[in-house]
Amino acid sequence: MSQHLLSIRDLDADTLKRLVADGQAFAKQGPTHRQDLLQGQTIAMLFYEPSTRTRCSFELAARRLGADVLNLDMQSSSSRKGETVADTVATLAAMGVRLFVMRHEERAAIDAAARALPDGCHLLNAGAGTRDHPTQILLDLLTLAREGHDIQRLDLSIIGDLRHSRVVNSWLQAIEHLGCHRLRLGAPGVFRPETVPPEATLSDTLADSIQGAQVIMALRIQQERLTKGTTGENELFHEHWGLNEARIAEWAPQAQIMHPGPMNRGVEIDSALADGPRSLILKQVENGVPARMAALAWLFSGDKQR
Ligand code: ASP
C-alpha cells in the first residue's frame, strides 16, 4: 500500500509534529539550497480548480528536492474530452509519474484518483472543495512554530467564511490531534459553520470572537462557493466583521494576523492590516515551500521500507 496525504486525519499527532520539525529544518536551509532527496522522481501537478500560491509552492518544493515536475494544464487536458480522473492518473503513472499533487472541487474525485493509482505511487490532496487542504495547515503550523507559538498554549481565533472553507475544516482536524489552549470561531449568517466541534466555540460578534486573541486567522469569503441569490453579504461582512487595525488595537492589541490567501482586501481584511507589522501573511507564503518539501519527502520516505 502506498502512502497518500488526503486529509489531516491521515496524520497522527506525532507525524504532524515531525512534519513541522522537518519543515523547520528545510526552512533553515533557505531558498537557494538544493538537494537530491527526490532525484529521479517525477511529480505531476493536477489542478482542476484555480491556484497560484499552492501550485507554485509545490512546484518550488519539488524542484528544491531534486524532483522533475510535470505541470498539466487541466483546461486543455483530456479531462475536457471526458476522461475520468482515474484514467488520467493511471495514464501518467504508466509514464513513470510517482507522485500526484491534485486539487479538485470534489473530494470524491481525489479519492477515486488515489484508488486508481498502482502501488508505489502517492497522491497529495492540494485542496478538495470545501473539505480539506492538509498542507495549508502544515504551513500554518510551521509559521506559528517559527514565530515561537506553542499551539497547546495558543489563544487562536478563526474568522470569516467558515461554512465554505476547507482551511477551517483541516484546522479543526489538526486541533483534534494537537489540542489548542483556546479556539474561537466567528462568523455571521450564511458564513457560520454547520457544526462546531467540542474543541472550539462559535461566537456571534467580532468582539467576542477575538477579544484577547494572540493569533487571528482571517478566512476568505468564498465567492465562488456562495449560492446564487446571496447578495450584499460582502458589504455586511465588512461592516460588522471586517478586520482592521482599529478593531484589533481595541480588542486584541497583541494579536498577529494570518490569512491563507488569496485575500479579498476591503472585505474580510483591510490592506493596512494585511500589509502591516502584525501580519504573518507573507511568512505563511514563504513557509509554504518548506512545509510542502516536508510533505513530499515524507510521502516517499516509506517507499524503501515497503
Ligand atoms: N488558498 C486557500 C485554499 O485553497 C484559501 C482560499 O482559497 O480561500 O483553500
Residues whose N, C-alpha, C, O or C-beta is under 5 A from the ligand:
A	BS01	LIG	G127 H133 V167 R220 P260 G261 P262
